[in-house]
Amino acid sequence: MVHFDKLVEIMDRLRSPEGCPWDLKQTHQTLKPYLIEEAYEVLDAIDSRDDRALREELGDVLLQVVFHAQIAREGGRFTIDDVAAAISEKLIRRHPHVFGDTTVDGAHQVVENWEAIKSREQRQKGQQGSALEGVPRHLPALLRARRIQEKAVRVGFKWADSDEVAQKVREEVAEFLDAQASGDSARIEAELGDVLFALVNLAGFLHICPEEALHKTIEKFQNRFRFIEAELKKQGKRPQTATLEEMDLLWEKSKEAGNEESENGEG
């Protein structure tokens, strides 16, 4: 804890009148994009399997937590100790099978108990509402859809099997194509959203993270396109000066050459 206390002291000094002008003028609102950015950099470090990078990026996320807590402390609202105390108390409350006498039969029951305890806490606070509450609006859309659907499934709102969901996907695609033919932009957008939502639902039944699946496809596309750029460069050309037919041929050549993998060896 020595180094953690040192970090808190450093942030206190940075926010002092004799500290850093940039740090001093920050607010919860101005720091929002940095928290999101640092979290995504942690994900990149995890995917790269680089412990040194992961250690550094986790430190950057911790800095954001300490930064927000320092701003709150200056306003007399709460401190970093209050933050640690709150999460410690929550972990104990929601793990009665570890810190109490409750018994569970596997991880699935842990999740069920967690949701039941959370619901009870909300009722006690007079905050009981929809079973779908608790999913941040700022999550990426695919991840938000996945979390919403998971919550619906936990209360019994789900299809019987993946075949039914697959059929729903086909229906939504047909409705999208019909909307596309109509030329109604609002309807096209709505139907495309339905297709994406249905695909996320299917991914859940297949135990696939749609966010990760799409990331891998993006990496695969980038690798293939970079192959095209490299081959065109050998010919003294660029994508801007090549024909679509030339690029299509190189795209197929890229697939034949095995450019199917993402940068971290997957895809």
C-alpha positions, -999 to +999 in steps of 0.1 A: +000+000+000+030+023+002+030+030-035-008+035-035-005+061-008+023+077-027+001+079-058-027+096-038-001+121-024+012+128-059-023+135-072-030+158-042+001+178-051-007+179-088-041+194-079-027+220-055-023+257-064+015+250-067+009+219-088+001+214-125-021+239-142-036+212-165-044+188-137-058+216-116-084+226-142-098+191-149-133+181-138-152+148-138-167+158-172-134+167-189-118+135-177-145+112-191-128+105-225-095+096-208-112+070-186-127+053-216-094+056-236-073+041-208-098+012-204-095+003-241-057+005-239-059-022-211-079-044-235-052-039-262-025-049-236-045-080-227-048-090-263-011-085-269-003-107-239+023-082-228+025-081-190+047-050-190+021-031-211-008-045-190+009-033-158+014+001-172-021+005-186-037-008-154-017+020-137-032+045-161-067+033-152-059+035-115-047+070-120-081+080-134-098+065-103-075+084-080-080+116-101-118+115-098-116+107-061-093+136-055-117+160-073-145+147-051-124+150-019-117+187-027-155+192-029-160+175+004-181+147-012-160+115-008-125+102-007-105+074-023-109+055+010-147+059+006-144+044-029-124+014-016-148+009+014-179+010-009-166-017-033-153-038-005-187-038+012-204-046-021-181-076-028-188-090+007-225-085+004-227-101-030-205-131-022-224-147+007-211-181-005-176-168+004-182-145+033-214-161+046-231-194+050-248-196+016-239-225-007-239-224-045-238-250-073-215-235-099-208-201-114-244-198-129-258-197-094-233-171-083-247-149-111-283-156-101-275-147-065-257-116-075-287-103-095-311-113-067-290-094-041-286-064-064-324-063-069-330-065-032-306-036-026-324-015-052-358-022-035-343-011-002-332+021-018-365+026-034-348+023-068-364-009-081-373-006-117-368-026-149-348-058-150-327-041-177-314-014-155-277-011-148-264-012-184-245+020-191-257+040-221-222+048-231-212+012-238-204+004-274-237-006-291-228-042-296-217-047-260-247-028-247-271-050-267-254-081-254-257-069-218-293-059-222-301-093-237-283-112-210-304-094-184-336-103-203-326-139-204-320-140-167-357-133-161-368-159-186-373-137-217-354-159-242-359-181-273-360-219-269-329-226-290-304-211-314-324-223-345-353-200-335-329-171-331-313-179-365-348-179-381-354-145-365-322-132-380-334-143-415-367-126-409-350-094-399-327-095-429-357-099-452-374-069-436-342-049-440-340-057-477-376-048-481-370-015-464-339-009-486-360-013-517-385+012-503-359+040-502-372+051-468-340+061-449-357+060-414-371+026-420-339+013-434-320+025-403-346+009-380-345-024-398-307-025-399-307-020-362-331-049-358-307-071-379-278-062-357-298-068-325-309-102-337-273-111-346-262-102-311-289-124-297-277-153-319-242-147-308-253-150-272-269-184-279-237-195-295-215-182-266-197-158-289-189-122-279-201-101-308-178-073-300-148-096-301-160-113-333-163-080-351-129-068-338-114-100-353-131-094-386-119-058-386-083-070-380-087-095-409-099-068-432-070-046-423-045-073-429-060-081-463-061-045-473-025-039-462-016-069-485-034-051-514-015-019-507+018-037-505+012-056-538+001-024-555+032-006-543+053-033-560+036-024-592+041+013-587+005+019-579-018+030-550-054+021-542-064+055-555-049+047-589-059+010-592-091-003-605-116-021-584-111-052-605-073-051-597-080-048-560-105-076-560-080-099-576-054-090-550-080-094-523-085-130-534-047-135-536-045-123-501-070-149-490-050-176-509-018-164-493-032-170-459-038-134-448-067-146-426-052-140-392-054-109-371-025-090-357-026-110-325-027-143-343-065-149-343-092-146-369 
